Amino acid sequence: MAKPKITICIGSSCFSRGNERNVEVVQKFLDENNLKDEVDVELEGSLCKGRCADGPIILVDDKVYTKVDSGVMLDIMKKLFPGK
């Protein structure tokens, strides 16, 4: 089974709107659940999808999530790794 790929936009708009915190949420979740080797996390500093107005933007594989706050980010992680 392929590892899920999480892309967190760290362009200035997404970063200032909350993706700084979302990076922390992902890292903490992976650490606490010993999942660092189970997922590929990429930080992308460009206009990841050209949808800055919809930010913060998170991609999981090819699915785009918009307006992701830290609570939504935690829900996404729990959905990706149920039972953790």
N, C-alpha and C positions, 0 to 999 in steps of 0.2 A: 504494500500500500504506500502510495506517495505521501510525503510529508506535506501538510498544508503550508501554503506560502502566504504570509501576512506582510503586506506592504503598508507602511505608515508614512504618509506624506509629511515631510518636515519642511516644506516650503514655507515662506514667512506667513502666509495667510493661515494655513492649517496649523502651523506651530503655535501661532499666537492665539488661535481659537481653542486650543486644548490638546493638540496631538503631543505636546510635551508630556502632559499627564498620561495620555494613552500609552506612550512608550513605557512609562514607569509601571502602569497597570499590567501590560503584557510581560515585562521582565519579571515583576514580582510573582505573577501567576505561574510562569514557567519555572521559576526558582522554587516556589513553594510546593509545586507538584512534580518536581524532577522531570520536566519535559523539555529541557533545553535541546536535547538531541532529536526531539520528535517534530520540530517545526522549523521552517526557514523564515526568519524575520528580516525584512529589508527596510531600510530607511531611505527614502527617496527625497532629495532636496529640490526637485524641480517641480514644474506645474504638472503633477502626476497625471491628471486627467483633464486639466484645463477647466476644472469645476470649482474654482476657489470660493465662489459664493455659496457653495453647498458644504463647505468644510466645517469641521475637520473630516477629511476623507481617509478611509481605511479600505484596503482591498484584501479579500481573502480568496486566494486563487484568482478567479476572474470575476468574482462578485464585488460590486462597489457598494460600500456603506457610506452614507452622508450624515453630516451633523452628529458625529459620534462623540458623546461625552464619556467620561470615565465609567459610568454605570453601564452604558450600552457596550463599551469595550469589554467589560467584565462579563456581560451576558454573552457576547460573541465568543469569548474564550471558553466559557462553560458549555456552550453549544458545540464548539469544536472538540472539546474533551469532556464528554459527559462522565459524571461520576468522580470528577476530580475536585 
